[in-house]
Amino acid sequence: MPTHSTSLPSAGPRYAAVPGRDRLDTFLTAAWAVLHLPALALLGLSAHHQVEARPQAAATAPDRPIS
């Protein structure tokens, strides 16, 4: 009975043949962060200030007396 495997051998890391790939990935990740994180922070601050500036709703019905 044969004991060999029919699966293909592993080719190693997916992008091992491209030497500059790591620097490009690092640059693209940093560029994404520089462009998106300040925008996300401003949106969060805007939402926070809108919640604080919202007026308190007045009660529409008088409180019930304690019986």
All heavy atoms as TSV, in Angstrom:
chain	resi	resn	atom	element	x	y	z
A	1	MET	N	N	0.845	-1.172	0.000
A	1	MET	CA	C	0.000	0.000	0.000
A	1	MET	C	C	0.892	1.237	0.000
A	1	MET	O	O	1.763	1.374	0.852
A	1	MET	CB	C	-0.878	-0.060	1.240
A	1	MET	CG	C	-1.937	0.962	1.276
A	1	MET	SD	S	-3.062	0.537	2.608
A	1	MET	CE	C	-4.482	1.267	1.955
A	2	PRO	N	N	0.705	2.184	-0.940
A	2	PRO	CA	C	1.567	3.377	-0.990
A	2	PRO	C	C	1.272	4.322	0.175
A	2	PRO	O	O	0.148	4.451	0.628
A	2	PRO	CB	C	1.226	4.019	-2.326
A	2	PRO	CG	C	-0.095	3.474	-2.721
A	2	PRO	CD	C	-0.245	2.143	-2.045
A	3	THR	N	N	2.320	4.994	0.635
A	3	THR	CA	C	2.175	5.924	1.759
A	3	THR	C	C	2.423	7.371	1.349
A	3	THR	O	O	2.547	8.232	2.198
A	3	THR	CB	C	3.170	5.542	2.875
A	3	THR	OG1	O	4.474	5.592	2.329
A	3	THR	CG2	C	2.860	4.171	3.431
A	4	HIS	N	N	2.522	7.636	0.044
A	4	HIS	CA	C	2.800	9.000	-0.394
A	4	HIS	C	C	1.525	9.850	-0.321
A	4	HIS	O	O	0.410	9.336	-0.414
A	4	HIS	CB	C	3.378	9.009	-1.810
A	4	HIS	CG	C	2.401	8.560	-2.853
A	4	HIS	ND1	N	2.168	7.233	-3.110
A	4	HIS	CD2	C	1.603	9.267	-3.679
A	4	HIS	CE1	C	1.245	7.142	-4.068
A	4	HIS	NE2	N	0.895	8.352	-4.430
A	5	SER	N	N	1.715	11.125	-0.158
A	5	SER	CA	C	0.603	12.069	-0.073
A	5	SER	C	C	0.287	12.609	-1.460
A	5	SER	O	O	1.176	12.834	-2.284
A	5	SER	CB	C	0.981	13.225	0.856
A	5	SER	OG	O	-0.036	14.191	0.828
A	6	THR	N	N	-0.980	12.844	-1.726
A	6	THR	CA	C	-1.378	13.394	-3.016
A	6	THR	C	C	-1.482	14.916	-2.990
A	6	THR	O	O	-1.737	15.531	-4.009
A	6	THR	CB	C	-2.734	12.809	-3.443
A	6	THR	OG1	O	-3.697	13.126	-2.442
A	6	THR	CG2	C	-2.641	11.308	-3.645
A	7	SER	N	N	-1.285	15.528	-1.832
A	7	SER	CA	C	-1.371	16.985	-1.759
A	7	SER	C	C	-0.092	17.616	-2.308
A	7	SER	O	O	0.973	17.014	-2.297
A	7	SER	CB	C	-1.602	17.439	-0.325
A	7	SER	OG	O	-0.493	17.107	0.457
A	8	LEU	N	N	-0.220	18.861	-2.788
A	8	LEU	CA	C	0.929	19.575	-3.327
A	8	LEU	C	C	1.840	20.044	-2.200
A	8	LEU	O	O	1.369	20.381	-1.106
A	8	LEU	CB	C	0.450	20.786	-4.129
A	8	LEU	CG	C	-0.372	20.462	-5.375
A	8	LEU	CD1	C	-0.915	21.755	-5.964
A	8	LEU	CD2	C	0.468	19.727	-6.389
A	9	PRO	N	N	3.139	20.102	-2.440
A	9	PRO	CA	C	4.049	20.596	-1.401
A	9	PRO	C	C	3.814	22.087	-1.149
A	9	PRO	O	O	3.386	22.824	-2.037
A	9	PRO	CB	C	5.439	20.339	-1.975
A	9	PRO	CG	C	5.233	20.227	-3.437
A	9	PRO	CD	C	3.839	19.694	-3.638
A	10	SER	N	N	4.099	22.502	0.037
A	10	SER	CA	C	3.914	23.901	0.406
A	10	SER	C	C	4.915	24.781	-0.337
A	10	SER	O	O	6.085	24.446	-0.456
A	10	SER	CB	C	4.102	24.072	1.909
A	10	SER	OG	O	4.037	25.433	2.239
A	11	ALA	N	N	4.442	25.916	-0.819
A	11	ALA	CA	C	5.315	26.831	-1.548
A	11	ALA	C	C	5.936	27.858	-0.615
A	11	ALA	O	O	6.618	28.761	-1.067
A	11	ALA	CB	C	4.519	27.532	-2.651
A	12	GLY	N	N	5.693	27.763	0.680
A	12	GLY	CA	C	6.238	28.725	1.627
A	12	GLY	C	C	5.326	29.933	1.764
A	12	GLY	O	O	4.157	29.871	1.411
A	13	PRO	N	N	5.856	31.048	2.275
A	13	PRO	CA	C	5.029	32.244	2.419
A	13	PRO	C	C	4.479	32.700	1.079
A	13	PRO	O	O	5.102	32.525	0.031
A	13	PRO	CB	C	5.994	33.282	2.997
A	13	PRO	CG	C	7.085	32.496	3.601
A	13	PRO	CD	C	7.188	31.223	2.811
A	14	ARG	N	N	3.323	33.277	1.102
A	14	ARG	CA	C	2.615	33.619	-0.128
A	14	ARG	C	C	3.380	34.610	-1.007
A	14	ARG	O	O	3.378	34.486	-2.221
A	14	ARG	CB	C	1.253	34.180	0.242
A	14	ARG	CG	C	0.376	34.411	-0.939
A	14	ARG	CD	C	-1.009	34.780	-0.491
A	14	ARG	NE	N	-1.859	34.938	-1.657
A	14	ARG	CZ	C	-3.117	35.211	-1.606
A	14	ARG	NH1	N	-3.695	35.353	-0.448
A	14	ARG	NH2	N	-3.832	35.355	-2.686
A	15	TYR	N	N	4.000	35.617	-0.418
A	15	TYR	CA	C	4.688	36.650	-1.189
A	15	TYR	C	C	6.205	36.612	-0.974
A	15	TYR	O	O	6.853	37.638	-0.993
A	15	TYR	CB	C	4.146	38.030	-0.828
A	15	TYR	CG	C	2.699	38.204	-1.183
A	15	TYR	CD1	C	1.739	38.262	-0.202
A	15	TYR	CD2	C	2.305	38.298	-2.510
A	15	TYR	CE1	C	0.393	38.416	-0.525
A	15	TYR	CE2	C	0.975	38.453	-2.850
A	15	TYR	CZ	C	0.026	38.509	-1.857
A	15	TYR	OH	O	-1.289	38.659	-2.179
A	16	ALA	N	N	6.759	35.448	-0.804
A	16	ALA	CA	C	8.182	35.347	-0.519
A	16	ALA	C	C	9.040	35.754	-1.712
A	16	ALA	O	O	10.183	36.146	-1.546
A	16	ALA	CB	C	8.532	33.919	-0.098
A	17	ALA	N	N	8.507	35.714	-2.923
A	17	ALA	CA	C	9.307	36.011	-4.107
A	17	ALA	C	C	9.437	37.510	-4.364
A	17	ALA	O	O	10.212	37.923	-5.213
A	17	ALA	CB	C	8.694	35.334	-5.323
A	18	VAL	N	N	8.697	38.346	-3.659
A	18	VAL	CA	C	8.712	39.789	-3.887
A	18	VAL	C	C	9.480	40.443	-2.743
A	18	VAL	O	O	8.959	40.577	-1.643
A	18	VAL	CB	C	7.271	40.347	-3.975
A	18	VAL	CG1	C	7.301	41.828	-4.282
A	18	VAL	CG2	C	6.468	39.595	-5.004
A	19	PRO	N	N	10.739	40.863	-2.960
A	19	PRO	CA	C	11.552	41.369	-1.850
A	19	PRO	C	C	11.075	42.691	-1.263
A	19	PRO	O	O	11.234	42.930	-0.081
A	19	PRO	CB	C	12.943	41.518	-2.467
A	19	PRO	CG	C	12.726	41.582	-3.926
A	19	PRO	CD	C	11.469	40.817	-4.216
A	20	GLY	N	N	10.488	43.593	-2.045
A	20	GLY	CA	C	10.067	44.886	-1.527
A	20	GLY	C	C	8.655	44.902	-0.979
A	20	GLY	O	O	8.122	45.947	-0.640
A	21	ARG	N	N	8.027	43.764	-0.868
A	21	ARG	CA	C	6.625	43.686	-0.461
A	21	ARG	C	C	6.427	44.176	0.973
A	21	ARG	O	O	5.446	44.849	1.264
A	21	ARG	CB	C	6.149	42.246	-0.602
A	21	ARG	CG	C	4.709	42.048	-0.301
A	21	ARG	CD	C	3.904	42.237	-1.534
A	21	ARG	NE	N	2.499	42.105	-1.210
A	21	ARG	CZ	C	1.543	42.391	-2.032
A	21	ARG	NH1	N	1.827	42.806	-3.230
A	21	ARG	NH2	N	0.309	42.246	-1.691
A	22	ASP	N	N	7.332	43.844	1.888
A	22	ASP	CA	C	7.168	44.242	3.279
A	22	ASP	C	C	7.201	45.759	3.437
A	22	ASP	O	O	6.418	46.322	4.188
A	22	ASP	CB	C	8.241	43.602	4.158
A	22	ASP	CG	C	8.027	42.104	4.301
A	22	ASP	OD1	O	6.866	41.665	4.197
A	22	ASP	OD2	O	9.013	41.402	4.497
A	23	ARG	N	N	8.111	46.431	2.733
A	23	ARG	CA	C	8.182	47.888	2.819
A	23	ARG	C	C	6.937	48.529	2.222
A	23	ARG	O	O	6.427	49.503	2.743
A	23	ARG	CB	C	9.436	48.399	2.133
A	23	ARG	CG	C	10.690	48.152	2.980
A	23	ARG	CD	C	11.896	48.745	2.332
A	23	ARG	NE	N	12.295	47.773	1.305
A	23	ARG	CZ	C	13.085	48.045	0.294
A	23	ARG	NH1	N	13.549	49.253	0.140
A	23	ARG	NH2	N	13.408	47.131	-0.573
A	24	LEU	N	N	6.439	47.973	1.134
A	24	LEU	CA	C	5.226	48.505	0.516
A	24	LEU	C	C	4.027	48.316	1.439
A	24	LEU	O	O	3.212	49.232	1.610
A	24	LEU	CB	C	4.966	47.811	-0.826
A	24	LEU	CG	C	3.698	48.242	-1.567
A	24	LEU	CD1	C	3.758	49.733	-1.898
A	24	LEU	CD2	C	3.506	47.409	-2.814
A	25	ASP	N	N	3.912	47.153	2.049
A	25	ASP	CA	C	2.818	46.909	2.988
A	25	ASP	C	C	2.881	47.870	4.168
A	25	ASP	O	O	1.859	48.393	4.602
A	25	ASP	CB	C	2.848	45.470	3.495
A	25	ASP	CG	C	2.378	44.477	2.447
A	25	ASP	OD1	O	1.766	44.909	1.448
A	25	ASP	OD2	O	2.629	43.275	2.630
A	26	THR	N	N	4.070	48.099	4.688
A	26	THR	CA	C	4.232	49.021	5.806
A	26	THR	C	C	3.841	50.436	5.401
A	26	THR	O	O	3.125	51.134	6.135
A	26	THR	CB	C	5.688	49.003	6.304
A	26	THR	OG1	O	6.026	47.671	6.678
A	26	THR	CG2	C	5.883	49.931	7.487
A	27	PHE	N	N	4.261	50.864	4.233
A	27	PHE	CA	C	3.915	52.197	3.744
A	27	PHE	C	C	2.406	52.342	3.554
A	27	PHE	O	O	1.807	53.340	3.955
A	27	PHE	CB	C	4.638	52.489	2.429
A	27	PHE	CG	C	4.172	53.756	1.778
A	27	PHE	CD1	C	4.579	54.986	2.276
A	27	PHE	CD2	C	3.300	53.728	0.704
A	27	PHE	CE1	C	4.130	56.165	1.696
A	27	PHE	CE2	C	2.852	54.899	0.118
A	27	PHE	CZ	C	3.269	56.123	0.615
A	28	LEU	N	N	1.783	51.348	2.934
A	28	LEU	CA	C	0.342	51.430	2.694
A	28	LEU	C	C	-0.457	51.426	4.001
A	28	LEU	O	O	-1.450	52.143	4.135
A	28	LEU	CB	C	-0.104	50.284	1.788
A	28	LEU	CG	C	0.399	50.356	0.350
A	28	LEU	CD1	C	0.001	49.104	-0.415
A	28	LEU	CD2	C	-0.112	51.603	-0.343
A	29	THR	N	N	-0.010	50.649	4.970
A	29	THR	CA	C	-0.682	50.628	6.265
A	29	THR	C	C	-0.544	51.978	6.964
A	29	THR	O	O	-1.516	52.507	7.509
A	29	THR	CB	C	-0.097	49.513	7.154
A	29	THR	OG1	O	-0.256	48.268	6.476
A	29	THR	CG2	C	-0.778	49.462	8.506
A	30	ALA	N	N	0.646	52.553	6.937
A	30	ALA	CA	C	0.864	53.860	7.565
A	30	ALA	C	C	0.067	54.944	6.841
A	30	ALA	O	O	-0.517	55.827	7.479
A	30	ALA	CB	C	2.348	54.198	7.568
A	31	ALA	N	N	0.023	54.886	5.519
A	31	ALA	CA	C	-0.736	55.883	4.760
A	31	ALA	C	C	-2.224	55.780	5.083
A	31	ALA	O	O	-2.912	56.796	5.239
A	31	ALA	CB	C	-0.494	55.690	3.264
A	32	TRP	N	N	-2.739	54.575	5.212
A	32	TRP	CA	C	-4.150	54.399	5.561
A	32	TRP	C	C	-4.417	55.014	6.934
A	32	TRP	O	O	-5.414	55.728	7.119
A	32	TRP	CB	C	-4.508	52.915	5.565
A	32	TRP	CG	C	-5.957	52.693	5.848
A	32	TRP	CD1	C	-6.958	52.576	4.944
A	32	TRP	CD2	C	-6.573	52.576	7.143
A	32	TRP	NE1	N	-8.147	52.401	5.586
A	32	TRP	CE2	C	-7.947	52.398	6.936
A	32	TRP	CE3	C	-6.101	52.615	8.444
A	32	TRP	CZ2	C	-8.850	52.244	7.985
A	32	TRP	CZ3	C	-7.000	52.477	9.486
A	32	TRP	CH2	C	-8.357	52.294	9.253
A	33	ALA	N	N	-3.544	54.744	7.884
A	33	ALA	CA	C	-3.740	55.258	9.239
A	33	ALA	C	C	-3.673	56.783	9.262
A	33	ALA	O	O	-4.501	57.434	9.914
A	33	ALA	CB	C	-2.698	54.662	10.179
A	34	VAL	N	N	-2.723	57.354	8.558
A	34	VAL	CA	C	-2.574	58.815	8.543
A	34	VAL	C	C	-3.810	59.471	7.956
A	34	VAL	O	O	-4.240	60.525	8.416
A	34	VAL	CB	C	-1.302	59.206	7.752
A	34	VAL	CG1	C	-1.288	60.677	7.417
A	34	VAL	CG2	C	-0.059	58.838	8.555
A	35	LEU	N	N	-4.418	58.864	6.975
A	35	LEU	CA	C	-5.582	59.464	6.330
A	35	LEU	C	C	-6.900	59.175	7.051
A	35	LEU	O	O	-7.799	60.014	7.043
A	35	LEU	CB	C	-5.687	58.957	4.885
A	35	LEU	CG	C	-4.552	59.392	3.956
A	35	LEU	CD1	C	-4.688	58.703	2.615
A	35	LEU	CD2	C	-4.549	60.897	3.793
A	36	HIS	N	N	-7.038	58.036	7.683
A	36	HIS	CA	C	-8.329	57.649	8.236
A	36	HIS	C	C	-8.481	57.885	9.733
A	36	HIS	O	O	-9.586	58.217	10.187
A	36	HIS	CB	C	-8.597	56.170	7.928
A	36	HIS	CG	C	-8.908	55.911	6.499
A	36	HIS	ND1	N	-7.935	55.752	5.551
A	36	HIS	CD2	C	-10.088	55.816	5.844
A	36	HIS	CE1	C	-8.496	55.547	4.383
A	36	HIS	NE2	N	-9.799	55.590	4.520
A	37	LEU	N	N	-7.454	57.704	10.510
A	37	LEU	CA	C	-7.600	57.849	11.956
A	37	LEU	C	C	-7.985	59.271	12.385
A	37	LEU	O	O	-8.847	59.421	13.249
A	37	LEU	CB	C	-6.347	57.358	12.677
A	37	LEU	CG	C	-6.129	55.844	12.574
A	37	LEU	CD1	C	-4.867	55.439	13.316
A	37	LEU	CD2	C	-7.326	55.089	13.096
A	38	PRO	N	N	-7.403	60.328	11.824
A	38	PRO	CA	C	-7.880	61.664	12.208
A	38	PRO	C	C	-9.346	61.896	11.832
A	38	PRO	O	O	-10.093	62.508	12.603
A	38	PRO	CB	C	-6.968	62.612	11.426
A	38	PRO	CG	C	-5.731	61.825	11.172
A	38	PRO	CD	C	-6.205	60.415	10.985
A	39	ALA	N	N	-9.775	61.396	10.701
A	39	ALA	CA	C	-11.180	61.549	10.311
A	39	ALA	C	C	-12.088	60.803	11.280
A	39	ALA	O	O	-13.142	61.319	11.679
A	39	ALA	CB	C	-11.383	61.033	8.891
A	40	LEU	N	N	-11.698	59.600	11.686
A	40	LEU	CA	C	-12.495	58.850	12.654
A	40	LEU	C	C	-12.532	59.556	14.011
A	40	LEU	O	O	-13.564	59.572	14.677
A	40	LEU	CB	C	-11.945	57.433	12.799
A	40	LEU	CG	C	-12.126	56.532	11.578
A	40	LEU	CD1	C	-11.403	55.208	11.787
A	40	LEU	CD2	C	-13.593	56.306	11.295
A	41	ALA	N	N	-11.417	60.139	14.410
A	41	ALA	CA	C	-11.376	60.868	15.678
A	41	ALA	C	C	-12.297	62.085	15.623
A	41	ALA	O	O	-13.027	62.367	16.585
A	41	ALA	CB	C	-9.943	61.290	15.999
A	42	LEU	N	N	-12.290	62.822	14.518
A	42	LEU	CA	C	-13.170	63.982	14.388
A	42	LEU	C	C	-14.645	63.579	14.384
A	42	LEU	O	O	-15.486	64.267	14.976
A	42	LEU	CB	C	-12.836	64.766	13.123
A	42	LEU	CG	C	-11.522	65.537	13.169
A	42	LEU	CD1	C	-11.222	66.139	11.796
A	42	LEU	CD2	C	-11.578	66.627	14.222
A	43	LEU	N	N	-14.972	62.476	13.740
A	43	LEU	CA	C	-16.350	61.994	13.771
A	43	LEU	C	C	-16.769	61.621	15.181
A	43	LEU	O	O	-17.899	61.902	15.605
A	43	LEU	CB	C	-16.513	60.795	12.838
A	43	LEU	CG	C	-16.536	61.107	11.353
A	43	LEU	CD1	C	-16.490	59.816	10.546
A	43	LEU	CD2	C	-17.761	61.907	10.993
A	44	GLY	N	N	-15.876	60.988	15.920
A	44	GLY	CA	C	-16.181	60.634	17.307
A	44	GLY	C	C	-16.379	61.857	18.176
A	44	GLY	O	O	-17.307	61.911	18.991
A	45	LEU	N	N	-15.527	62.860	18.016
A	45	LEU	CA	C	-15.684	64.101	18.791
A	45	LEU	C	C	-16.976	64.815	18.431
A	45	LEU	O	O	-17.670	65.349	19.295
A	45	LEU	CB	C	-14.491	65.026	18.563
A	45	LEU	CG	C	-13.193	64.609	19.226
A	45	LEU	CD1	C	-12.055	65.516	18.764
A	45	LEU	CD2	C	-13.338	64.660	20.737
A	46	SER	N	N	-17.312	64.825	17.155
A	46	SER	CA	C	-18.541	65.466	16.713
A	46	SER	C	C	-19.760	64.770	17.330
A	46	SER	O	O	-20.684	65.435	17.823
A	46	SER	CB	C	-18.627	65.429	15.193
A	46	SER	OG	O	-19.861	65.922	14.753
A	47	ALA	N	N	-19.770	63.467	17.307
A	47	ALA	CA	C	-20.888	62.728	17.894
A	47	ALA	C	C	-20.962	62.968	19.400
A	47	ALA	O	O	-22.050	63.123	19.965
A	47	ALA	CB	C	-20.737	61.237	17.603
A	48	HIS	N	N	-19.817	63.023	20.060
A	48	HIS	CA	C	-19.791	63.261	21.509
A	48	HIS	C	C	-20.357	64.642	21.848
A	48	HIS	O	O	-21.132	64.793	22.780
A	48	HIS	CB	C	-18.358	63.124	22.022
A	48	HIS	CG	C	-18.223	63.352	23.483
A	48	HIS	ND1	N	-18.684	62.453	24.407
A	48	HIS	CD2	C	-17.697	64.379	24.193
A	48	HIS	CE1	C	-18.443	62.921	25.621
A	48	HIS	NE2	N	-17.834	64.091	25.508
A	49	HIS	N	N	-19.978	65.662	21.067
A	49	HIS	CA	C	-20.467	67.009	21.321
A	49	HIS	C	C	-21.951	67.138	21.011
A	49	HIS	O	O	-22.657	67.889	21.671
A	49	HIS	CB	C	-19.664	68.036	20.527
A	49	HIS	CG	C	-18.292	68.247	21.083
A	49	HIS	ND1	N	-18.058	68.758	22.335
A	49	HIS	CD2	C	-17.068	67.999	20.563
A	49	HIS	CE1	C	-16.768	68.820	22.562
A	49	HIS	NE2	N	-16.135	68.350	21.498
A	50	GLN	N	N	-22.445	66.411	20.025
A	50	GLN	CA	C	-23.865	66.456	19.717
A	50	GLN	C	C	-24.689	65.852	20.840
A	50	GLN	O	O	-25.771	66.344	21.157
A	50	GLN	CB	C	-24.154	65.731	18.405
A	50	GLN	CG	C	-23.714	66.502	17.188
A	50	GLN	CD	C	-23.972	65.742	15.902
A	50	GLN	OE1	O	-24.483	64.625	15.916
A	50	GLN	NE2	N	-23.611	66.349	14.783
A	51	VAL	N	N	-24.185	64.798	21.465
A	51	VAL	CA	C	-24.903	64.177	22.582
A	51	VAL	C	C	-24.928	65.131	23.768
A	51	VAL	O	O	-25.957	65.276	24.435
A	51	VAL	CB	C	-24.248	62.830	22.961
A	51	VAL	CG1	C	-24.786	62.306	24.276
A	51	VAL	CG2	C	-24.460	61.821	21.852
A	52	GLU	N	N	-23.814	65.815	24.036
A	52	GLU	CA	C	-23.773	66.759	25.156
A	52	GLU	C	C	-24.654	67.975	24.903
A	52	GLU	O	O	-25.223	68.533	25.838
A	52	GLU	CB	C	-22.342	67.218	25.404
A	52	GLU	CG	C	-21.463	66.182	26.041
A	52	GLU	CD	C	-20.061	66.701	26.285
A	52	GLU	OE1	O	-19.753	67.817	25.830
A	52	GLU	OE2	O	-19.293	65.987	26.929
A	53	ALA	N	N	-24.781	68.426	23.665
A	53	ALA	CA	C	-25.527	69.634	23.349
A	53	ALA	C	C	-27.026	69.379	23.231
A	53	ALA	O	O	-27.797	70.333	23.151
A	53	ALA	CB	C	-25.015	70.228	22.038
A	54	ARG	N	N	-27.451	68.143	23.232
A	54	ARG	CA	C	-28.868	67.822	23.087
A	54	ARG	C	C	-29.617	68.289	24.338
A	54	ARG	O	O	-29.248	67.953	25.455
A	54	ARG	CB	C	-29.035	66.325	22.901
A	54	ARG	CG	C	-30.451	65.917	22.568
A	54	ARG	CD	C	-30.540	64.461	22.239
A	54	ARG	NE	N	-29.737	64.203	21.036
A	54	ARG	CZ	C	-29.348	62.999	20.665
A	54	ARG	NH1	N	-29.652	61.959	21.378
A	54	ARG	NH2	N	-28.619	62.847	19.567
A	55	PRO	N	N	-30.686	69.082	24.173
A	55	PRO	CA	C	-31.443	69.565	25.347
A	55	PRO	C	C	-32.185	68.423	26.024
A	55	PRO	O	O	-32.572	67.445	25.389
A	55	PRO	CB	C	-32.411	70.578	24.748
A	55	PRO	CG	C	-32.554	70.176	23.321
A	55	PRO	CD	C	-31.243	69.562	22.927
A	56	GLN	N	N	-32.366	68.577	27.310
A	56	GLN	CA	C	-33.099	67.576	28.074
A	56	GLN	C	C	-34.589	67.711	27.772
A	56	GLN	O	O	-35.135	68.808	27.756
A	56	GLN	CB	C	-32.856	67.759	29.574
A	56	GLN	CG	C	-31.421	67.526	29.991
A	56	GLN	CD	C	-30.998	66.091	29.807
A	56	GLN	OE1	O	-31.803	65.182	29.965
A	56	GLN	NE2	N	-29.752	65.866	29.446
A	57	ALA	N	N	-35.234	66.598	27.532
A	57	ALA	CA	C	-36.668	66.622	27.237
A	57	ALA	C	C	-37.446	66.849	28.533
A	57	ALA	O	O	-37.156	66.254	29.566
A	57	ALA	CB	C	-37.088	65.318	26.596
A	58	ALA	N	N	-38.424	67.735	28.472
A	58	ALA	CA	C	-39.271	67.993	29.629
A	58	ALA	C	C	-40.280	66.858	29.782
A	58	ALA	O	O	-40.666	66.230	28.808
A	58	ALA	CB	C	-39.989	69.321	29.456
A	59	ALA	N	N	-40.679	66.627	30.997
A	59	ALA	CA	C	-41.681	65.601	31.240
A	59	ALA	C	C	-43.006	66.024	30.611
A	59	ALA	O	O	-43.415	67.173	30.709
A	59	ALA	CB	C	-41.839	65.376	32.734
A	60	THR	N	N	-43.683	65.097	29.977
A	60	THR	CA	C	-44.948	65.425	29.325
A	60	THR	C	C	-46.141	65.213	30.244
A	60	THR	O	O	-47.202	65.736	29.986
A	60	THR	CB	C	-45.122	64.587	28.043
A	60	THR	OG1	O	-45.023	63.214	28.396
A	60	THR	CG2	C	-44.043	64.928	27.025
A	61	ALA	N	N	-45.951	64.463	31.296
A	61	ALA	CA	C	-47.042	64.222	32.240
A	61	ALA	C	C	-46.529	64.559	33.641
A	61	ALA	O	O	-45.363	64.316	33.945
A	61	ALA	CB	C	-47.512	62.782	32.171
A	62	PRO	N	N	-47.376	65.111	34.480
A	62	PRO	CA	C	-46.934	65.419	35.854
A	62	PRO	C	C	-46.623	64.132	36.627
A	62	PRO	O	O	-47.163	63.069	36.331
A	62	PRO	CB	C	-48.111	66.163	36.458
A	62	PRO	CG	C	-49.287	65.776	35.633
A	62	PRO	CD	C	-48.769	65.474	34.274
A	63	ASP	N	N	-45.758	64.267	37.598
A	63	ASP	CA	C	-45.435	63.122	38.442
A	63	ASP	C	C	-46.672	62.700	39.225
A	63	ASP	O	O	-47.468	63.519	39.649
A	63	ASP	CB	C	-44.311	63.474	39.425
A	63	ASP	CG	C	-42.990	63.671	38.712
A	63	ASP	OD1	O	-42.842	63.159	37.593
A	63	ASP	OD2	O	-42.124	64.366	39.275
A	64	ARG	N	N	-46.774	61.415	39.422
A	64	ARG	CA	C	-47.912	60.883	40.206
A	64	ARG	C	C	-47.610	61.084	41.683
A	64	ARG	O	O	-46.485	60.880	42.133
A	64	ARG	CB	C	-48.104	59.424	39.886
A	64	ARG	CG	C	-48.533	59.200	38.440
A	64	ARG	CD	C	-48.635	57.745	38.097
A	64	ARG	NE	N	-49.545	57.048	38.995
A	64	ARG	CZ	C	-49.679	55.744	39.035
A	64	ARG	NH1	N	-48.957	54.985	38.239
A	64	ARG	NH2	N	-50.511	55.175	39.863
A	65	PRO	N	N	-48.613	61.497	42.431
A	65	PRO	CA	C	-48.399	61.639	43.884
A	65	PRO	C	C	-48.160	60.272	44.532
A	65	PRO	O	O	-48.673	59.259	44.084
A	65	PRO	CB	C	-49.691	62.266	44.391
A	65	PRO	CG	C	-50.704	61.952	43.356
A	65	PRO	CD	C	-49.981	61.813	42.049
A	66	ILE	N	N	-47.347	60.282	45.573
A	66	ILE	CA	C	-47.073	59.029	46.295
A	66	ILE	C	C	-48.281	58.727	47.157
A	66	ILE	O	O	-48.734	59.552	47.940
A	66	ILE	CB	C	-45.800	59.192	47.156
A	66	ILE	CG1	C	-44.620	59.467	46.256
A	66	ILE	CG2	C	-45.582	57.948	47.990
A	66	ILE	CD1	C	-43.345	59.767	47.000
A	67	SER	N	N	-48.847	57.546	47.026
A	67	SER	CA	C	-50.022	57.224	47.831
A	67	SER	C	C	-49.692	56.321	48.972
A	67	SER	O	O	-48.822	55.612	49.060
A	67	SER	CB	C	-51.129	56.567	47.046
A	67	SER	OG	O	-50.894	56.239	45.776
